[in-house]
């Protein structure tokens, strides 16, 4: 078959396509417009959400500040009742005295603690028929006994029994007083103090 056409336009003779064409510029602009629009819509919703949160936080902060101011005002206006303060001070003083007394009563190193109860127990064991005690005063190492004896001789006999006492042995009684009363009995005071305590 005979060829009737001849192509004289070779591929390397075709003009090069320009890098920027109208179609490409329009496509890029359209894509940029879509991206900007999407970004703007997303940013708008984010700003709206943040604005709502900000308003909520601001309202809560304002509420808390108002509550704090109210509580501070109430606290500054609250004053203690003077009668209650006086009762509290009295109660504190009583409690302090009780604690001090308890510490003394439970201190086994102090003679008058181990002390008074032990001394009374020993005195009851050293009972003398001719002696009737009226007053016993034990204050630390100072002791005073006063009472009535049927006869003056009964007092030294009773004191001699102190030698067998754990608590009372070795005590020096530097004051000794005897007087005959109206019933013909002998009132006595025996003390380790420098001055005799009378009735």
N, CA and C of each residue as an Amber inpcrd file, in Angstrom:
protein
   597
   0.8580000  -1.1620000   0.0000000   0.0000000   0.0000000   0.0000000
   0.9010000   1.2200000   0.0000000   0.5840000   2.1790000  -0.7390000
   1.4100000   3.3740000  -0.8810000   1.0570000   4.3650000   0.2060000
   2.0350000   5.0780000   0.7610000   1.8730000   6.0600000   1.8300000
   1.7170000   7.4130000   1.1880000   0.5650000   8.0460000   1.4880000
   0.2800000   9.3140000   0.8500000   0.5850000  10.5130000   1.7450000
   0.8830000  10.3170000   3.1060000   1.1600000  11.4610000   4.0110000
   2.5770000  11.3540000   4.5300000   3.0900000  12.5060000   4.8390000
   4.4560000  12.5470000   5.3600000   4.4610000  13.5000000   6.5710000
   4.8660000  13.0310000   7.7840000   4.9020000  13.8310000   9.0210000
   6.2790000  14.4430000   9.1580000   6.3110000  15.7210000   8.8560000
   7.5920000  16.4090000   8.9640000   7.8250000  16.9820000  10.3750000
   6.7890000  16.9580000  11.3510000   6.9200000  17.5520000  12.7100000
   7.4050000  16.4590000  13.6720000   8.6420000  16.5170000  13.9850000
   9.2200000  15.5510000  14.9200000   8.9540000  15.9880000  16.3640000
   9.0540000  15.0540000  17.2820000   8.7440000  15.3370000  18.7040000
   9.7150000  16.3660000  19.2650000  10.9250000  16.2630000  18.8750000
  11.8920000  17.2200000  19.4220000  11.7330000  18.6040000  18.8110000
  10.9090000  18.7040000  17.8070000  10.6590000  20.0060000  17.2080000
   9.4360000  20.6980000  17.8110000   8.6410000  19.9860000  18.7110000
   7.4580000  20.5740000  19.3390000   7.9000000  21.6350000  20.3520000
   7.1620000  22.7150000  20.4920000   7.5420000  23.7490000  21.4890000
   7.3470000  23.2250000  22.9300000   8.2230000  23.6390000  23.8260000
   8.1160000  23.2200000  25.2330000   6.9310000  23.8980000  25.8970000
   6.2390000  23.1170000  26.7660000   5.0870000  23.6710000  27.4910000
   5.6190000  24.6080000  28.5870000   5.0070000  25.7870000  28.7520000
   5.4530000  26.7070000  29.8120000   5.1550000  26.1190000  31.2090000
   6.0290000  26.4700000  32.1790000   5.8560000  25.9500000  33.5570000
   4.6020000  26.5150000  34.1940000   4.3310000  27.7700000  33.9650000
   3.1200000  28.3910000  34.5300000   2.1270000  28.5970000  33.4030000
   1.0600000  27.7910000  33.5070000  -0.0130000  27.9620000  32.5260000
  -1.2530000  28.4250000  33.2520000  -2.1970000  28.8730000  32.5300000
  -3.4310000  29.3680000  33.1350000  -4.1350000  28.2700000  33.9040000
  -4.1630000  27.0990000  33.3520000  -4.8340000  25.9750000  34.0450000
  -4.1170000  25.6340000  35.3620000  -2.7720000  25.6310000  35.2990000
  -2.0390000  25.3000000  36.5160000  -2.2210000  26.3640000  37.5860000
  -2.1370000  27.6290000  37.1810000  -2.3300000  28.7170000  38.1520000
  -3.7190000  28.6640000  38.7470000  -4.7350000  28.3960000  37.9280000
  -6.1100000  28.3050000  38.4220000  -6.2590000  27.1300000  39.3770000
  -5.6010000  26.0060000  39.0480000  -5.6780000  24.8280000  39.9220000
  -5.0290000  25.0770000  41.2700000  -3.8450000  25.7280000  41.2190000
  -3.1450000  26.0280000  42.4820000  -3.9500000  27.0050000  43.3200000
  -4.5170000  28.0240000  42.6670000  -5.3390000  29.0030000  43.3990000
  -6.5610000  28.3390000  43.9960000  -7.1850000  27.4420000  43.2530000
  -8.3660000  26.7510000  43.7740000  -8.0300000  25.8800000  44.9650000
  -6.8880000  25.1640000  44.8700000  -6.4590000  24.3210000  45.9950000
  -6.1280000  25.1620000  47.2170000  -5.4350000  26.3010000  47.0120000
  -5.0990000  27.1870000  48.1240000  -6.3590000  27.7390000  48.7620000
  -7.3630000  28.0710000  47.9420000  -8.6160000  28.6060000  48.4690000
  -9.3270000  27.5720000  49.3370000  -9.3100000  26.3160000  48.8850000
  -9.9410000  25.2400000  49.6690000  -9.2250000  25.0600000  51.0110000
  -7.8740000  25.0650000  50.9510000  -7.0950000  24.8910000  52.1940000
  -7.3530000  26.0410000  53.1570000  -7.3440000  27.2840000  52.6640000
  -7.5590000  28.4510000  53.5110000  -8.9530000  28.4410000  54.1170000
  -9.9360000  28.0550000  53.3000000 -11.3110000  28.0100000  53.8050000
 -11.4460000  26.9730000  54.9160000 -10.8670000  25.7820000  54.6820000
 -10.9210000  24.7170000  55.6980000 -10.2170000  25.1590000  56.9730000
  -9.0560000  25.7580000  56.7970000  -8.2950000  26.2310000  57.9580000
  -9.0680000  27.3000000  58.7210000  -9.7020000  28.2160000  58.0310000
 -10.4790000  29.2670000  58.6710000 -11.6580000  28.7120000  59.4480000
 -12.3610000  27.7130000  58.8320000 -13.5110000  27.1020000  59.5320000
 -13.0540000  26.4030000  60.8030000 -11.9490000  25.6300000  60.7050000
 -11.4270000  24.9260000  61.8830000 -10.9930000  25.9170000  62.9590000
 -10.2770000  26.9710000  62.5450000  -9.8450000  28.0030000  63.5010000
 -11.0210000  28.6870000  64.1660000 -12.0770000  28.9470000  63.3820000
 -13.2650000  29.5860000  63.9450000 -13.8830000  28.7380000  65.0540000
 -14.0200000  27.4260000  64.7850000 -14.6050000  26.5410000  65.8000000
 -13.7000000  26.4170000  67.0340000 -12.3780000  26.4070000  66.8120000
 -11.4570000  26.3420000  67.9400000 -11.5530000  27.6000000  68.8060000
 -11.6000000  28.7590000  68.1230000 -11.7230000  30.0240000  68.8570000
 -13.0320000  30.0770000  69.6350000 -14.1090000  29.5860000  68.9930000
 -15.4110000  29.5800000  69.6540000 -15.3910000  28.6860000  70.8900000
 -14.7690000  27.5060000  70.7620000 -14.6890000  26.5780000  71.8960000
 -13.8390000  27.1600000  73.0230000 -12.6930000  27.7640000  72.6530000
 -11.8330000  28.3770000  73.6660000 -12.5170000  29.5620000  74.3460000
 -13.3070000  30.3040000  73.5700000 -14.0340000  31.4310000  74.1490000
 -15.0480000  30.9570000  75.1770000 -15.7440000  29.8660000  74.8790000
 -16.7180000  29.3060000  75.8360000 -16.0120000  28.8610000  77.1180000
 -14.8750000  28.1540000  76.9460000 -14.1250000  27.7060000  78.1310000
 -13.6100000  28.8840000  78.9360000 -13.1260000  29.9080000  78.2340000
 -12.6130000  31.0880000  78.9160000 -13.7050000  31.7740000  79.7290000
 -14.8830000  31.9130000  79.1100000 -15.9990000  32.5420000  79.8240000
 -16.4160000  31.7340000  81.0520000 -16.4100000  30.3920000  80.8940000
 -16.7800000  29.5300000  82.0300000 -15.7610000  29.6690000  83.1580000
 -14.4530000  29.6760000  82.8140000 -13.4160000  29.8320000  83.8300000
 -13.4810000  31.1940000  84.4940000 -13.7710000  32.2230000  83.7020000
 -13.8660000  33.5630000  84.2680000 -15.0450000  33.6630000  85.2250000
 -16.1800000  33.0330000  84.8640000 -17.3420000  33.0400000  85.7490000
 -17.0430000  32.2840000  87.0420000 -16.3600000  31.1390000  86.9230000
 -16.0330000  30.3590000  88.1220000 -15.0550000  31.1190000  89.0150000
 -14.0640000  31.7890000  88.3730000 -13.1050000  32.5830000  89.1460000
 -13.8040000  33.7080000  89.8840000 -14.7150000  34.3880000  89.1940000
 -15.4670000  35.4730000  89.8220000 -16.2960000  34.9610000  90.9940000
 -16.9090000  33.7910000  90.8160000 -17.7130000  33.1870000  91.8920000
 -16.8420000  32.8380000  93.0940000 -15.6640000  32.2560000  92.8400000
 -14.7580000  31.8910000  93.9300000 -14.2350000  33.1240000  94.6550000
 -13.9200000  34.1830000  93.8980000 -13.4490000  35.4180000  94.5300000
 -14.5300000  36.0200000  95.4110000 -15.7810000  35.9710000  94.9340000
 -16.8940000  36.4840000  95.7390000 -17.0730000  35.6610000  97.0080000
 -16.9650000  34.3290000  96.8910000 -17.0960000  33.4550000  98.0530000
 -15.9670000  33.6920000  99.0480000 -14.7400000  33.8790000  98.5360000
 -13.6030000  34.1420000  99.4060000 -13.7750000  35.4590000 100.1600000
 -14.2190000  36.4920000  99.4570000 -14.4470000  37.7780000 100.1090000
 -15.5240000  37.6630000 101.1840000 -16.5690000  36.8890000 100.9010000
 -17.6530000  36.6970000 101.8640000 -17.1550000  35.9670000 103.1140000
 -16.3460000  34.9150000 102.8990000 -15.8130000  34.1530000 104.0370000
 -14.8470000  35.0000000 104.8620000 -14.0190000  35.7950000 104.1930000
 -13.0970000  36.6680000 104.9260000 -13.8620000  37.6990000 105.7390000
 -14.9390000  38.2110000 105.1710000 -15.7650000  39.1760000 105.8900000
 -16.4010000  38.5350000 107.1260000 -16.9310000  37.3190000 106.9600000
 -17.5370000  36.6220000 108.1010000 -16.4980000  36.3010000 109.1660000
 -15.2830000  35.9180000 108.7190000 -14.2300000  35.5840000 109.6620000
 -13.7820000  36.8030000 110.4550000 -13.6960000  37.9610000 109.7880000
 -13.2760000  39.1740000 110.4820000 -14.3300000  39.6640000 111.4610000
 -15.5990000  39.3570000 111.1910000 -16.6810000  39.8030000 112.0680000
 -16.9210000  38.8410000 113.2270000 -16.4030000  37.6120000 113.1090000
 -16.6410000  36.6270000 114.1620000 -15.7180000  36.9030000 115.3430000
 -16.3060000  37.1090000 116.5020000 -15.5480000  37.3450000 117.7200000
 -15.9910000  36.3410000 118.7780000 -15.0150000  35.9030000 119.5780000
 -15.3260000  34.9230000 120.6110000 -16.1080000  35.5860000 121.7470000
 -17.0060000  34.8360000 122.3410000 -17.7970000  35.3040000 123.4680000
 -16.8750000  35.4560000 124.6840000 -16.8390000  36.6350000 125.3280000
 -15.9540000  36.8270000 126.4910000 -16.2210000  35.8170000 127.6030000
 -17.4850000  35.4590000 127.7980000 -17.8070000  34.4770000 128.8440000
 -17.1950000  33.1210000 128.5170000 -17.2730000  32.7530000 127.2230000
 -16.6780000  31.4760000 126.8180000 -15.1550000  31.5210000 126.9360000
 -14.5600000  32.6780000 126.5890000 -13.1140000  32.8030000 126.7250000
 -12.6930000  32.6730000 128.1850000 -13.4760000  33.2640000 129.0860000
 -13.1730000  33.1640000 130.5140000 -13.2920000  31.7260000 131.0010000
 -14.3680000  31.0360000 130.5520000 -14.5390000  29.6250000 130.9440000
 -13.3990000  28.7700000 130.3970000 -12.9780000  29.0670000 129.1540000
 -11.8820000  28.3140000 128.5500000 -10.5890000  28.5190000 129.3330000
 -10.3170000  29.7630000 129.7220000  -9.1040000  30.0450000 130.4960000
  -9.1430000  29.3240000 131.8420000 -10.3270000  29.3380000 132.4880000
 -10.4700000  28.6350000 133.7660000 -10.2590000  27.1410000 133.5960000
 -10.8490000  26.5930000 132.5270000 -10.7090000  25.1620000 132.2610000
  -9.2520000  24.7970000 132.0000000  -8.5450000  25.6500000 131.2460000
  -7.1300000  25.3930000 130.9800000  -6.3250000  25.4090000 132.2800000
  -6.6420000  26.3600000 133.1700000  -5.9410000  26.4430000 134.4440000
  -6.2000000  25.2100000 135.2990000  -7.4720000  24.7740000 135.3400000
  -7.8180000  23.5730000 136.1140000  -7.1010000  22.3520000 135.5620000
  -7.0910000  22.2260000 134.2190000  -6.4200000  21.0800000 133.5960000
  -4.9160000  21.1040000 133.8790000  -4.3150000  22.3090000 133.8430000
  -2.8820000  22.4140000 134.1300000  -2.5950000  21.9900000 135.5650000
  -3.4600000  22.4150000 136.5140000  -3.2790000  22.0240000 137.9140000
  -3.4460000  20.5210000 138.0900000  -4.4350000  19.9460000 137.4070000
  -4.6500000  18.5040000 137.5130000  -3.4760000  17.7280000 136.9400000
  -2.9350000  18.2220000 135.8170000  -1.7650000  17.5490000 135.2380000
  -0.5720000  17.6200000 136.1900000  -0.3750000  18.7990000 136.8080000
   0.7380000  18.9460000 137.7500000   0.5490000  18.0200000 138.9460000
  -0.6720000  17.9620000 139.4650000  -0.9550000  17.0770000 140.5940000
  -0.7560000  15.6160000 140.2070000  -1.2190000  15.2540000 139.0110000
  -1.0680000  13.8680000 138.5550000   0.4030000  13.4990000 138.4160000
   1.1980000  14.4340000 137.8640000   2.6230000  14.1420000 137.6930000
   3.3060000  13.9550000 139.0440000   2.8520000  14.7170000 140.0520000
   3.4320000  14.5650000 141.3790000   2.9720000  13.2670000 142.0330000
   1.7100000  12.9350000 141.8400000   1.1780000  11.7290000 142.4610000
   1.7160000  10.4530000 141.8260000   2.1800000  10.5520000 140.5980000
   2.7130000   9.3590000 139.9310000   4.2340000   9.3280000 139.9020000
   4.8840000  10.3200000 140.5490000   6.3430000  10.3580000 140.6010000
   6.7980000   9.5440000 141.8070000   7.2710000   8.3280000 141.5420000
   7.6440000   7.4330000 142.6390000   8.9450000   7.8390000 143.3080000
   9.6730000   8.8160000 142.7450000  10.9310000   9.2460000 143.3450000
  10.7150000  10.2380000 144.4690000   9.4920000  10.7070000 144.6560000
   9.2190000  11.7120000 145.6720000   8.6010000  11.0380000 146.8870000
   9.1170000  11.3780000 148.0510000   8.6940000  10.7160000 149.2820000
   7.2300000  10.9390000 149.5750000   6.7830000  12.1730000 149.3740000
   5.4090000  12.4630000 149.7820000   4.3960000  11.8470000 148.8370000
   4.8740000  11.2910000 147.7200000   3.9620000  10.6400000 146.7880000
   3.8540000   9.1650000 147.0950000   5.0150000   8.5890000 147.3470000
   4.9670000   7.1250000 147.4820000   4.1930000   6.7020000 148.6860000
   4.1150000   7.5130000 149.3220000   4.0670000   8.8280000 149.8790000
   3.0200000   8.7250000 150.8940000   2.0350000   9.4820000 150.6600000
   0.9820000   9.6890000 151.6530000   0.1900000   8.4090000 151.8900000
  -0.1400000   7.7210000 150.8070000  -0.9050000   6.4780000 150.9750000
  -0.0940000   5.4450000 151.7370000   1.2130000   5.3360000 151.3950000
   2.0640000   4.3770000 152.1030000   2.2060000   4.7610000 153.5710000
   2.3670000   6.0710000 153.8260000   2.5100000   6.5240000 155.2080000
   1.2630000   6.2140000 156.0180000   0.0980000   6.4300000 155.4280000
  -1.1450000   6.1520000 156.1560000  -1.2980000   4.6540000 156.4100000
  -0.8460000   3.8410000 155.4480000  -0.9040000   2.3920000 155.6470000
   0.0060000   1.9780000 156.7880000   1.2280000   2.5460000 156.8110000
   2.1590000   2.1940000 157.8740000   1.6850000   2.7220000 159.2280000
   1.0930000   3.9050000 159.2450000   0.5670000   4.4530000 160.5030000
  -0.5440000   3.5710000 161.0530000  -1.3760000   3.0340000 160.1600000
  -2.4470000   2.1580000 160.6410000  -1.8800000   0.8580000 161.2120000
  -0.7470000   0.3910000 160.6610000  -0.1210000  -0.8220000 161.1970000
   0.5380000  -0.5600000 162.5460000   0.9700000   0.6980000 162.7590000
   1.6360000   1.0460000 164.0230000   0.6510000   1.6280000 165.0250000
  -0.5770000   1.2290000 164.9230000  -1.6150000   1.7550000 165.8230000
  -1.2640000   1.4870000 167.2900000  -1.4550000   2.5170000 168.0960000
  -1.2240000   2.4130000 169.5370000  -2.5340000   2.7010000 170.2480000
  -2.8610000   1.8850000 171.2170000  -4.1520000   2.0390000 171.9080000
  -4.2690000   3.3650000 172.6400000  -3.1510000   3.8960000 173.0590000
  -3.2010000   5.1430000 173.8250000  -3.1200000   6.3900000 172.9650000
  -3.0720000   6.2460000 171.6210000  -2.9060000   7.3910000 170.7230000
  -4.1140000   7.5120000 169.8080000  -4.6120000   8.7380000 169.6960000
  -5.6840000   9.0430000 168.7410000  -5.2200000  10.2160000 167.8740000
  -4.9110000   9.9230000 166.6040000  -4.4230000  10.9750000 165.7010000
  -5.5810000  11.8340000 165.2090000  -5.3740000  13.1470000 165.1900000
  -6.3710000  14.0830000 164.6690000  -5.9290000  14.6940000 163.3370000
  -4.6240000  14.8700000 163.1890000  -4.1390000  15.5520000 161.9920000
  -2.7940000  14.9590000 161.5730000  -2.6690000  14.6680000 160.2630000
  -1.4120000  14.1920000 159.6890000  -1.0880000  15.0850000 158.5020000
   0.0910000  15.6950000 158.5200000   0.5070000  16.5800000 157.4400000
   1.8620000  16.1030000 156.9270000   1.9060000  15.6240000 155.6780000
   3.1570000  15.1800000 155.0570000   3.3720000  16.0260000 153.8180000
   4.4230000  16.8310000 153.8370000   4.7410000  17.7140000 152.7260000
   6.2190000  17.5570000 152.4070000   6.4980000  16.8230000 151.3360000
   7.8740000  16.4650000 150.9890000   8.4960000  15.7320000 152.1770000
   9.5900000  16.2720000 152.7270000  10.2390000  15.6070000 153.8550000
   9.7550000  16.1260000 155.2010000   8.8720000  17.0970000 155.2060000
   8.3400000  17.6400000 156.4520000   7.1010000  16.8540000 156.8580000
   7.0670000  16.4470000 158.1360000   5.9330000  15.6830000 158.6480000
   5.4860000  16.2670000 159.9610000   4.1820000  16.3410000 160.1390000
   3.6010000  16.8160000 161.3920000   2.4560000  15.8980000 161.7760000
   2.4770000  15.4300000 163.0250000   1.4020000  14.5940000 163.5500000
   0.8510000  15.2770000 164.7950000  -0.4510000  15.3600000 164.8760000
  -1.0740000  15.9080000 166.0850000  -2.2530000  15.0370000 166.4630000
  -2.4980000  14.9740000 167.7900000  -3.6010000  14.1400000 168.2590000
  -3.7050000  14.1820000 169.7660000  -4.3320000  13.1590000 170.3050000
  -4.5650000  13.0750000 171.7410000  -4.0590000  11.7290000 172.2450000
  -3.3880000  11.7640000 173.4020000  -2.8790000  10.5460000 174.0310000
  -3.5370000  10.3870000 175.3990000  -3.7310000   9.1210000 175.7840000
  -4.3190000   8.8650000 177.1080000  -3.3510000   9.2280000 178.2160000
  -2.0590000   9.1440000 177.8930000  -1.0390000   9.5170000 178.8810000
   0.1510000  10.0820000 178.1310000   0.9570000  10.9220000 178.7620000
   2.1330000  11.4790000 178.0990000   3.1260000  10.4070000 177.6620000
   3.1980000   9.2770000 178.4140000   4.1530000   8.2330000 178.0760000
   3.7980000   7.5120000 176.7730000   2.5350000   7.5740000 176.3590000
   2.1080000   6.8630000 175.1570000   2.7180000   7.4590000 173.8840000
   2.9990000   8.7520000 173.9270000   3.5300000   9.4010000 172.7250000
   4.9250000   8.8900000 172.3690000   5.8990000   8.8700000 173.3100000
   7.2150000   8.3220000 172.9540000   7.1600000   6.8390000 172.5810000
   6.2690000   6.0840000 173.2260000   6.1270000   4.6730000 172.8870000
   5.6470000   4.5200000 171.4330000   4.7050000   5.3830000 171.0560000
   4.1810000   5.3320000 169.6830000   5.2550000   5.7240000 168.6740000
   6.0480000   6.7680000 169.0170000   7.1120000   7.2180000 168.1080000
   8.2120000   6.1730000 167.9740000   8.4270000   5.3740000 168.9900000
   9.4550000   4.3380000 168.9220000   9.1260000   3.3110000 167.8480000
   7.8450000   3.1500000 167.5330000   7.4550000   2.2050000 166.4920000
   7.8300000   2.6600000 165.0920000   8.2210000   3.9110000 164.9330000
   8.6160000   4.4130000 163.6240000   9.8870000   3.7350000 163.1050000
  10.6820000   3.1330000 164.0010000  11.9280000   2.4930000 163.5860000
  11.6640000   1.3270000 162.6420000  10.4990000   0.7100000 162.7570000
  10.1670000  -0.4260000 161.8890000   9.4980000   0.0120000 160.5900000
   9.2990000   1.3140000 160.4070000   8.6150000   1.8240000 159.2190000
   9.6180000   2.0830000 158.1070000   9.2390000   1.6840000 156.8810000
  10.1060000   1.9350000 155.7280000  10.1520000   3.4200000 155.4100000
   9.0030000   4.0610000 155.4590000   8.9080000   5.4620000 155.0660000
   9.2760000   6.4130000 156.1960000   8.9660000   6.0620000 157.4330000
   9.1080000   7.0000000 158.5420000  10.3830000   6.8060000 159.3450000
  11.0760000   5.7090000 159.1510000  12.2970000   5.4890000 159.9260000
  13.3680000   6.4810000 159.4990000  14.1450000   6.9200000 160.4810000
  15.2260000   7.8580000 160.2020000  14.7910000   9.3070000 160.1600000
  13.5050000   9.5870000 160.3600000  13.0420000  10.9710000 160.3590000
  13.3820000  11.6230000 161.6850000  13.8320000  12.8570000 161.6160000
  14.1820000  13.6020000 162.8270000  13.0340000  14.5430000 163.1740000
  12.4180000  14.2950000 164.3210000  11.3320000  15.1610000 164.7840000
  11.9240000  16.1510000 165.7800000  12.0880000  17.3970000 165.3160000
  12.7960000  18.3940000 166.1200000  11.8550000  19.2010000 167.0020000
  10.5620000  19.0390000 166.8190000   9.5980000  19.7520000 167.6580000
   8.6630000  18.7470000 168.3150000   8.4460000  18.9530000 169.5800000
   7.6300000  18.0360000 170.3590000   6.8720000  18.8700000 171.3910000
   5.5440000  18.7660000 171.3760000   4.7440000  19.6020000 172.2660000
   3.6650000  18.7410000 172.9220000   3.5680000  18.8340000 174.2540000
   2.5630000  18.1060000 175.0150000   1.7890000  19.0790000 175.8880000
   0.4580000  18.9530000 175.9270000  -0.3950000  19.7820000 176.7900000
  -1.5480000  18.9330000 177.3130000  -1.9130000  19.1360000 178.5350000
  -3.0450000  18.4200000 179.1060000  -4.3140000  19.2130000 178.8100000
  -5.3480000  18.5340000 178.2860000  -6.5970000  19.2220000 177.9630000
  -7.5930000  19.1180000 179.1140000  -8.8000000  19.6240000 178.9200000
  -9.8150000  19.6640000 179.9680000 -10.2870000  18.2760000 180.3810000
 -10.2060000  17.3220000 179.4720000 -10.6320000  15.9480000 179.7850000
  -9.5080000  15.1390000 180.4410000  -8.4170000  15.7980000 180.8020000
  -7.2630000  15.1610000 181.4500000  -6.4890000  14.2380000 180.5110000
  -6.7120000  14.4060000 179.1880000  -5.8980000  13.6970000 178.2260000
  -4.7670000  14.6250000 177.7670000  -3.8110000  14.0670000 177.0550000
  -2.6470000  14.8320000 176.5990000  -2.7600000  15.1240000 175.1070000
  -2.8530000  16.4070000 174.7610000  -2.8000000  16.8280000 173.3620000
  -1.3270000  16.9670000 172.9630000  -0.9660000  16.4190000 171.8000000
   0.4420000  16.4630000 171.3900000   0.5640000  16.9010000 169.9340000
   1.7120000  17.4780000 169.6390000   2.1050000  17.8240000 168.2700000
   3.5610000  17.4090000 168.1190000   3.8220000  16.5740000 167.1030000
   5.1750000  16.1310000 166.7900000   5.4680000  16.5500000 165.3620000
   6.6020000  17.2550000 165.1640000   6.8520000  17.7800000 163.8240000
   8.3380000  17.7460000 163.5090000   8.6230000  17.5740000 162.1990000
  10.0100000  17.6620000 161.7300000  10.3240000  19.0570000 161.2110000
   9.3490000  19.9590000 161.2920000   9.5350000  21.3370000 160.8260000
  10.1900000  22.1590000 161.9360000  10.8410000  23.2480000 161.5750000
  11.4750000  24.0940000 162.5950000  10.4750000  24.6570000 163.5930000
   9.2310000  24.9080000 163.1720000   8.2310000  25.4600000 164.0770000
   7.1080000  24.4590000 164.2230000   6.6080000  24.2680000 165.4130000
   5.5410000  23.3430000 165.6830000   4.2270000  23.9340000 165.2050000
   3.4430000  23.1610000 164.4520000   2.1290000  23.6080000 164.0080000
   1.1140000  23.2640000 165.0790000   0.4340000  24.2550000 165.5770000
  -0.5680000  24.0250000 166.5990000  -1.8900000  23.6240000 165.9920000
  -2.8430000  23.2810000 166.8320000  -4.1540000  22.8790000 166.3680000
  -4.9450000  24.0980000 165.9830000
